[in-house]
């Protein structure tokens, strides 16, 4: 029994360490690709936004809920400390330019992102596909909306903040395709029929599109994942 407990703890610690390595590596890669491909800082931020969403695919390998929470929670504090609201100005600029990815967009956007991950990991650990249903639309849907909307957005509309029809269509497409792939992956661990995978992905994408459209700037990093996850949970 002791050996089994020790092995379980060790496995969770290894997965947690790999999660930290992945997230920090993505921050580094996003910053480096900005220089290599001459991308704007906004594009670099959105690449990071999308890549960190892939943490959803690591969740099934944890066996205790505390560990994914321990992965996400420190980034709430870290992203706040490198934001313009940080009380410790000397920390700005650390972690491969994380400051840039925070300041140039919504000042608390990454903080909200980390909060969403932490809350969903705490509430839905035993159904990690619910976490994925919240995180993937935020990562891929919102990320696609920003990139496509900025470049091709011509038909503007405003509810609480200005959006574009092209951006909203990108939210739907990014959310649907990413969640479709996510649920196919999760069907290796949980029972999902093909009909469930398609229908749940479709309706969650619709919800993500509507929520993103009515969310104030920056706050979609909280509203989209929370509403999508809760809606998915109720539909499932």
Secondary structure as a PSIPRED ss2 file (coil, helix, strand):
# PSIPRED VFORMAT (PSIPRED V4.0)

   1 X C   1.000  0.000  0.000
   2 X H   0.000  1.000  0.000
   3 X H   0.000  1.000  0.000
   4 X H   0.000  1.000  0.000
   5 X H   0.000  1.000  0.000
   6 X H   0.000  1.000  0.000
   7 X H   0.000  1.000  0.000
   8 X H   0.000  1.000  0.000
   9 X H   0.000  1.000  0.000
  10 X H   0.000  1.000  0.000
  11 X H   0.000  1.000  0.000
  12 X H   0.000  1.000  0.000
  13 X H   0.000  1.000  0.000
  14 X H   0.000  1.000  0.000
  15 X H   0.000  1.000  0.000
  16 X H   0.000  1.000  0.000
  17 X H   0.000  1.000  0.000
  18 X H   0.000  1.000  0.000
  19 X H   0.000  1.000  0.000
  20 X H   0.000  1.000  0.000
  21 X H   0.000  1.000  0.000
  22 X H   0.000  1.000  0.000
  23 X H   0.000  1.000  0.000
  24 X H   0.000  1.000  0.000
  25 X H   0.000  1.000  0.000
  26 X H   0.000  1.000  0.000
  27 X H   0.000  1.000  0.000
  28 X H   0.000  1.000  0.000
  29 X H   0.000  1.000  0.000
  30 X H   0.000  1.000  0.000
  31 X H   0.000  1.000  0.000
  32 X H   0.000  1.000  0.000
  33 X H   0.000  1.000  0.000
  34 X H   0.000  1.000  0.000
  35 X H   0.000  1.000  0.000
  36 X H   0.000  1.000  0.000
  37 X C   1.000  0.000  0.000
  38 X C   1.000  0.000  0.000
  39 X C   1.000  0.000  0.000
  40 X C   1.000  0.000  0.000
  41 X H   0.000  1.000  0.000
  42 X H   0.000  1.000  0.000
  43 X H   0.000  1.000  0.000
  44 X H   0.000  1.000  0.000
  45 X H   0.000  1.000  0.000
  46 X H   0.000  1.000  0.000
  47 X H   0.000  1.000  0.000
  48 X H   0.000  1.000  0.000
  49 X H   0.000  1.000  0.000
  50 X H   0.000  1.000  0.000
  51 X H   0.000  1.000  0.000
  52 X H   0.000  1.000  0.000
  53 X H   0.000  1.000  0.000
  54 X H   0.000  1.000  0.000
  55 X H   0.000  1.000  0.000
  56 X H   0.000  1.000  0.000
  57 X H   0.000  1.000  0.000
  58 X C   1.000  0.000  0.000
  59 X H   0.000  1.000  0.000
  60 X H   0.000  1.000  0.000
  61 X H   0.000  1.000  0.000
  62 X C   1.000  0.000  0.000
  63 X C   1.000  0.000  0.000
  64 X C   1.000  0.000  0.000
  65 X H   0.000  1.000  0.000
  66 X H   0.000  1.000  0.000
  67 X H   0.000  1.000  0.000
  68 X H   0.000  1.000  0.000
  69 X H   0.000  1.000  0.000
  70 X H   0.000  1.000  0.000
  71 X H   0.000  1.000  0.000
  72 X H   0.000  1.000  0.000
  73 X H   0.000  1.000  0.000
  74 X H   0.000  1.000  0.000
  75 X H   0.000  1.000  0.000
  76 X H   0.000  1.000  0.000
  77 X H   0.000  1.000  0.000
  78 X H   0.000  1.000  0.000
  79 X H   0.000  1.000  0.000
  80 X H   0.000  1.000  0.000
  81 X H   0.000  1.000  0.000
  82 X C   1.000  0.000  0.000
  83 X C   1.000  0.000  0.000
  84 X C   1.000  0.000  0.000
  85 X C   1.000  0.000  0.000
  86 X C   1.000  0.000  0.000
  87 X C   1.000  0.000  0.000
  88 X C   1.000  0.000  0.000
  89 X H   0.000  1.000  0.000
  90 X H   0.000  1.000  0.000
  91 X H   0.000  1.000  0.000
  92 X C   1.000  0.000  0.000
  93 X C   1.000  0.000  0.000
  94 X H   0.000  1.000  0.000
  95 X H   0.000  1.000  0.000
  96 X H   0.000  1.000  0.000
  97 X H   0.000  1.000  0.000
  98 X H   0.000  1.000  0.000
  99 X H   0.000  1.000  0.000
 100 X H   0.000  1.000  0.000
 101 X H   0.000  1.000  0.000
 102 X H   0.000  1.000  0.000
 103 X H   0.000  1.000  0.000
 104 X C   1.000  0.000  0.000
 105 X C   1.000  0.000  0.000
 106 X C   1.000  0.000  0.000
 107 X C   1.000  0.000  0.000
 108 X C   1.000  0.000  0.000
 109 X H   0.000  1.000  0.000
 110 X H   0.000  1.000  0.000
 111 X H   0.000  1.000  0.000
 112 X H   0.000  1.000  0.000
 113 X H   0.000  1.000  0.000
 114 X H   0.000  1.000  0.000
 115 X H   0.000  1.000  0.000
 116 X H   0.000  1.000  0.000
 117 X H   0.000  1.000  0.000
 118 X H   0.000  1.000  0.000
 119 X H   0.000  1.000  0.000
 120 X H   0.000  1.000  0.000
 121 X H   0.000  1.000  0.000
 122 X H   0.000  1.000  0.000
 123 X H   0.000  1.000  0.000
 124 X C   1.000  0.000  0.000
 125 X H   0.000  1.000  0.000
 126 X H   0.000  1.000  0.000
 127 X H   0.000  1.000  0.000
 128 X H   0.000  1.000  0.000
 129 X H   0.000  1.000  0.000
 130 X H   0.000  1.000  0.000
 131 X H   0.000  1.000  0.000
 132 X H   0.000  1.000  0.000
 133 X H   0.000  1.000  0.000
 134 X H   0.000  1.000  0.000
 135 X H   0.000  1.000  0.000
 136 X H   0.000  1.000  0.000
 137 X H   0.000  1.000  0.000
 138 X H   0.000  1.000  0.000
 139 X H   0.000  1.000  0.000
 140 X H   0.000  1.000  0.000
 141 X H   0.000  1.000  0.000
 142 X H   0.000  1.000  0.000
 143 X H   0.000  1.000  0.000
 144 X H   0.000  1.000  0.000
 145 X H   0.000  1.000  0.000
 146 X H   0.000  1.000  0.000
 147 X H   0.000  1.000  0.000
 148 X H   0.000  1.000  0.000
 149 X H   0.000  1.000  0.000
 150 X H   0.000  1.000  0.000
 151 X H   0.000  1.000  0.000
 152 X H   0.000  1.000  0.000
 153 X C   1.000  0.000  0.000
 154 X C   1.000  0.000  0.000
 155 X C   1.000  0.000  0.000
 156 X E   0.000  0.000  1.000
 157 X E   0.000  0.000  1.000
 158 X E   0.000  0.000  1.000
 159 X C   1.000  0.000  0.000
 160 X C   1.000  0.000  0.000
 161 X C   1.000  0.000  0.000
 162 X E   0.000  0.000  1.000
 163 X E   0.000  0.000  1.000
 164 X E   0.000  0.000  1.000
 165 X H   0.000  1.000  0.000
 166 X H   0.000  1.000  0.000
 167 X H   0.000  1.000  0.000
 168 X H   0.000  1.000  0.000
 169 X H   0.000  1.000  0.000
 170 X H   0.000  1.000  0.000
 171 X H   0.000  1.000  0.000
 172 X H   0.000  1.000  0.000
 173 X H   0.000  1.000  0.000
 174 X H   0.000  1.000  0.000
 175 X H   0.000  1.000  0.000
 176 X H   0.000  1.000  0.000
 177 X H   0.000  1.000  0.000
 178 X H   0.000  1.000  0.000
 179 X H   0.000  1.000  0.000
 180 X H   0.000  1.000  0.000
 181 X H   0.000  1.000  0.000
 182 X H   0.000  1.000  0.000
 183 X H   0.000  1.000  0.000
 184 X H   0.000  1.000  0.000
 185 X H   0.000  1.000  0.000
 186 X H   0.000  1.000  0.000
 187 X C   1.000  0.000  0.000
 188 X C   1.000  0.000  0.000
 189 X C   1.000  0.000  0.000
 190 X C   1.000  0.000  0.000
 191 X C   1.000  0.000  0.000
 192 X C   1.000  0.000  0.000
 193 X C   1.000  0.000  0.000
 194 X H   0.000  1.000  0.000
 195 X H   0.000  1.000  0.000
 196 X H   0.000  1.000  0.000
 197 X H   0.000  1.000  0.000
 198 X H   0.000  1.000  0.000
 199 X H   0.000  1.000  0.000
 200 X H   0.000  1.000  0.000
 201 X H   0.000  1.000  0.000
 202 X H   0.000  1.000  0.000
 203 X H   0.000  1.000  0.000
 204 X H   0.000  1.000  0.000
 205 X H   0.000  1.000  0.000
 206 X H   0.000  1.000  0.000
 207 X H   0.000  1.000  0.000
 208 X H   0.000  1.000  0.000
 209 X H   0.000  1.000  0.000
 210 X H   0.000  1.000  0.000
 211 X H   0.000  1.000  0.000
 212 X H   0.000  1.000  0.000
 213 X H   0.000  1.000  0.000
 214 X H   0.000  1.000  0.000
 215 X C   1.000  0.000  0.000
 216 X C   1.000  0.000  0.000
 217 X C   1.000  0.000  0.000
 218 X C   1.000  0.000  0.000
 219 X C   1.000  0.000  0.000
 220 X H   0.000  1.000  0.000
 221 X H   0.000  1.000  0.000
 222 X H   0.000  1.000  0.000
 223 X H   0.000  1.000  0.000
 224 X H   0.000  1.000  0.000
 225 X H   0.000  1.000  0.000
 226 X H   0.000  1.000  0.000
 227 X H   0.000  1.000  0.000
 228 X H   0.000  1.000  0.000
 229 X H   0.000  1.000  0.000
 230 X H   0.000  1.000  0.000
 231 X H   0.000  1.000  0.000
 232 X H   0.000  1.000  0.000
 233 X H   0.000  1.000  0.000
 234 X H   0.000  1.000  0.000
 235 X H   0.000  1.000  0.000
 236 X C   1.000  0.000  0.000
